[in-house]
Amino acid sequence: LEQLQEIREALFEDDGNQSAIESFVQHPPISLHIQFSVDDYREEDPEMSLVAYVILSVSLPPRYPLGGKPLFELSDIMIVDKTTECSPDKTLESVAFLDETKLLDGIYKQAESVLPDPCVYEVATWLSENIFDADLQMRTHASLT
């Protein structure tokens, strides 16, 4: 990022600086990973207190937000019952699965509604507000073994 800042400053000083333009064009795209947790906002199962842990990966196109959409990927989603204790010798596993295709469709629709303005914050906010609406499928105890 520091290197991009230097290139940006060089272009502000001289927008015809061919070396700075080439450096900017050849710079790899910016990628980031947003990690957050979301408590289950639904009131469907009083016996469980679910929480979703999410890693949303974002790759920004070279001219973002003016040229192209970011690429979004749900790198990891784990849903656990936060009241359940897990002993150190057990593997922590998700107690439910979400329809990731439905979530990604919603993510891209949200991004398109915001573009050409920057959309990463709005997408992450939308995801945190809608994650449990994506066809939550609970695992049975038989499938946990």
Secondary structure, 3 states (H helix, E strand, C coil): CHHHHHHHHHHHHCCCCHHHHHHHHHCCCCEEEEEEEEECCCCCCCCCCEEEEEEEEEECCCECCCECCCEEEEEEEEEEECCCCCCCCCCCCCCEECCHHHHHHHHHHHHHHHCCCCCHHHHHHHHHHHHHHCCCEECCHHHHC
